[in-house]
Amino acid sequence: MDSDSPSATRFEYRGWLVEIEVTAAAAGQFAGYADLRFDGAHKCRVTLATSRLDSSAARWALDSKARDFVDEWTSRPRPKPSLSEEDEGLQ
């Protein structure tokens, strides 16, 4: 993503970096995507299922989808390391 592009938006949400890119699509509508990074690693790209009539509506929809993804990802239970994995870290 070209973060210097006037169509690009970058913000941080709950420790994630979100980069939104909106582009003009056919018939004067707008499409786009949001790249989500956590700890510097690209984790996900969310896109619009349908184009929007103006760029602000596309940006708002992508912002919402990105925040929803982060909220859902954050709420997932994570496996805890086994005792043997913890022991290996102490050696």
N, C-alpha and C positions, 0 to 999 in steps of 0.2 A: 504494500500500500504506500502511496506517495503521501506522506503526512503533511507535505507543504501544499498539497492540492486544495483549492478552495472548497471542493466537495467533501473533503475528509474532516472527520471529527475524532478526537482522541480524548479519552477520560479514564480515570481509575475508579473502580467500583469494588469494594470489599476485597482489596488486594489484587484484583485482576486489572489488566490493561485492556481496554476496549477501543478498537479502531474501526470507525464506521466510514464506508465509502458509498456515496450515492451517485448514480450516473443517469443521464438522460436515456430513456428507452424509446421504443417506437411510439408514434402518435402523440408525442409531447408528454408522455408519462415518465415516471422515474422508478428505477430499480436499484438494488444495492445489496451490500453484505456487511457483516460485522465480524472482524477477527477478534478472538478472545485469547489472551495470553496470561499464563500464571507462572510465576517464578521464571520469567523470561522464555518459557516454552509455549509454542502455539498449541492450544488445546482444542479449539473448535472454530468453525465458521458458521454463522447463521445467515440465512438469506430470506428474502421476501418471497412468499409463494405466488403473490400477484404484484403487479406494478401499482404505483400510486399516482394520483393526479398532480401532486406537487412534491417538490423535494423535501419540504418540511414534514409532510405526512410520512414520506418514506423514512426519513431520519428518525422521527418519533417512533415508528413501528420497529425499526432495527434497534433503537435504544431500549425499548421495552422487551424485545425478544432476548437481547443480550443480558439484561438484568434478570429476567426470568430464568435463563439458563444458569447464571451464576448462583442465584438463590436456590435452585433445585440441586445443583451440583454440591453446594455447600451443605445442604441438609442430608445428603446421602451418608449412610454409615460407612466408615472406613475400616478395613481389617487391621487388627492390632498385630504387631510383630510377635512371632512365636518366641518362646523362651530361648530356643537355640539361636535365633537371630539376635536376640538381645545379648546373649552370652558372647557371641562372636564379636559384637561391637565393643565389648569390654576388654578383649584381648589385645 
